[in-house]
Amino acid sequence: MIGIYIRESTKEQYDKGYNAVTQKKKILQFVELYDLDDEYEIYEEKGYSAKTTSRPVMKRMKQDIKDGKLDTVIVYKLDRLFRRHESKSELLDLFKQNDVVLMCVEEKVDTTSAIGRYVLNIMVSTFELEQDIISERTNDGLVTGAEQGYFVRGGKTPFGWRKYQVGYHYKVKPHEEEANIIRKMRDYLKEGLTPYEIKMMINDDEYMKSINKTFCENQIVNILKSKINKGIMEHKGVEYPMEEKIFSDKEYDEIQKILSSRSKEAKYDYLFARKVRSVSGEVSKLKSTVKKEKVYLYYFDVDTKQRVNESILEKEALNYLKNNEVLYKKYRGKTYRADLQHLKSKKETLDRMYKDMDITTDVYITENLEIDNEMKKIKRYYQKYISNIEDYFENLKYEDKASLIRKNIKYIEIDFAEKNIIKIC
């Protein structure tokens, strides 16, 4: 069976007549002219160059050759198949090992003779030279463009930026909504939030929801580290200044300093990272020890050289949440006692109206039933968020625990010398 390989990599090739339709037409005319096998399969590749043979359709054709499905490969021009000597050697060896004949419509090449192989080598050398010259010119053009402030990086435009055309080239400027997201990342970092906490805050942002996009911690750190946000574009290891920026140089340096100190400071996940401080207002350092394969997390005060175990803070934080009915009020909008009093008043009003014959028996029964159901509901909330808050907290995933602490506790003040918790708020 014949394998017809077609490759169309750029719009320019399409315009010059190297498009897939033309290639297929020429090859089928060639097959008919030389009365070749009627059975063929077309391998059509789009959007890939011939620098290597690592192309999806090419891989499939090579596998079919190894499986013995093909005995002939036909191409319109040799450069549709390969452009470099290493690719040529790889494919010709594969063809030889599997008794596959290579045919070309444009260049009449016979690889079975010494002269034919010599001509083929010259042609591939020409392909390589042409490709290298284009590559050099392209790189020179990119460098010149970068020096003039044009955006020369390939791929997708970085988050926070958008391209706009200037003549035949592009520049970038901040995408206002996305730039604001990056500034929020900066602000959260300066407030003491960990990358994990920043991720939760950013992914919950209304704009991020509107574009259906989320970030992981590493993506957030990489965005904050990216020099493009301070107006520096990097191309092949060289930095080029741009006209626009999201961070000032001072802001960028401050962010890198915080990120650097965080990476040295925190090897594990701390529930109260950046929330624990001494009576002098100094934020505690994060320390840890490992004993018998168990990790113990501590909050360390530089002045007193004392530390407090995270498990102690967790217990006190739960007492704070319980005593202040924080979770209950979050879902009900009032304390349990106020909730009970409200329902009791509704019941008394209902009884009075029924006694005075202001409502019918049906209405009285229906309203009473609704109040009773509401009473059961608030008792369930009380049981879950107050009576059994320790069990509730213990069964949460780490990310949910961290979110609960982040949203309901601003800071914990500790007298490290006495190892007393002064205030939780």
C-alpha positions, 0 to 999 in steps of 0.5 A, a space after each residue: 500500500 502507498 503512504 501519501 505524506 502531505 505537510 502544510 505548515 504555514 499560511 505562506 506555504 498555502 498561498 505559494 501553492 504548497 497547500 494540502 489540496 494542491 499536494 494531494 492533487 499532484 501526487 494522485 496525478 503522479 500515481 495515475 501517470 505511473 500506474 502505481 498501486 490504487 490502494 493508498 492512505 493519506 497522511 496529512 500534517 498541518 501546522 508542523 515544520 520539518 525541523 524534526 520527525 516528531 510530528 503526530 501524523 509522521 509518527 503514525 506513518 512511521 509506525 505503519 511502516 514498522 507494522 508492514 502496512 506500507 511499501 511505498 511513500 510518496 511526497 510532493 517535494 522532499 522538503 515536505 518530508 525532511 529538511 535536515 540531515 539527521 531527519 533524512 538519515 532517520 527516515 531513509 534508514 527506516 525505509 531501508 529496514 522495512 523495504 519501503 520505496 521513497 518517491 517524490 513528484 517534483 525532485 526525481 531522486 533515486 536513493 538506490 544508486 550512489 549518484 542518487 544518494 549524493 544528489 539527495 545529500 546536496 538537496 538536504 544541505 541546501 534545505 538546511 542552509 536555507 533554514 539556518 539563514 531564515 532562522 538567523 534573519 528571524 532572530 536578528 529581526 526579533 532582537 531589533 524589534 525587542 530593542 525598539 520595544 516590540 513584544 517578540 515572545 512567542 506563544 500566549 500573551 502573559 496573564 495581565 497583558 494584551 497585545 496591540 498591533 503597531 504596523 507589522 509588529 506588536 506591543 503589549 500593555 496591561 489588561 486592566 482587569 487582569 492587571 488588577 488581579 495581579 495587584 491583588 496578589 501583591 496586596 495579599 502577599 504583603 498582608 501576610 497570606 501564603 500562596 495557598 491562601 492567595 490562590 483561594 482568594 484570587 480564584 474566588 474573585 468575581 472577575 476570575 469566575 467570569 472568565 472561568 479561570 483558576 490558578 494554582 500556587 505555583 502559577 501565582 508565584 510565577 506571575 509575581 516573579 515574572 519580570 514582564 510585570 515590572 516592564 522587562 521582556 526577556 529574549 534569549 537571556 537578554 533583558 529589554 525594557 518595555 514602555 508599560 509596567 504593572 509594578 514599579 521597580 521598588 514594588 517588584 523588589 519588595 515582592 521578591 524579598 517576601 517570596 524569598 523569605 517565605 521559601 526559606 521559612 515555610 517547608 510545611 503548611 501552617 494554619 496560622 502563617 503570618 497571623 501569630 505575633 508577639 506583644 511587640 507586634 512582630 510576626 512570628 517565624 515558622 519552625 518545625 521539628 520531626 520526631 519519630 516521623 511525626 512533624 511538629 509545627 511551631 511559631 517562634 519569637 526572635 526576641 524571647 527565643 520562645 516558641 508555641 506549638 500549633 496544636 495549642 493555637 488550634 485549640 484556642 482558635 476553636 474555643 474562640 470560634 465556639 465562644 463567639 459563635 462565629 460559624 453559627 452567626 455566619 450561616 444564621 446572621 445572629 447568635 443562637 440565643 437571639 435566634 431562639 428568642 426570635 422564634 419564641 416571639 413569633 410563636 407567642 405572636 402566633 398564639 395571640 393572633 389565634 386566641 383573638 381569632 385573627 387567623 384561621 386554624 389552618 393558618 395557625 397549624 401551618 405557621 406553627 409547623 414552619 416555626 417548628 421546622 426552623 427550630 429543628 434547623 437552628 438546633 442542627 446548626 448549634 450542634 454542628 458549629 458550637 457543640 461539636 465544633 472540634 469534631 467538625 474541624 477535625 474532619 475538614 480537609 486542610 484547605 477548608 481548615 485554612 480557609 476557615 481560619 483565614 476568613 474568621 481570625 485576623 491575628 493571634 497575639 501571644 506573650 511568648 515569654 509567659 507562653 500566654 495567648 493575649 488576644 484572638 480577633 
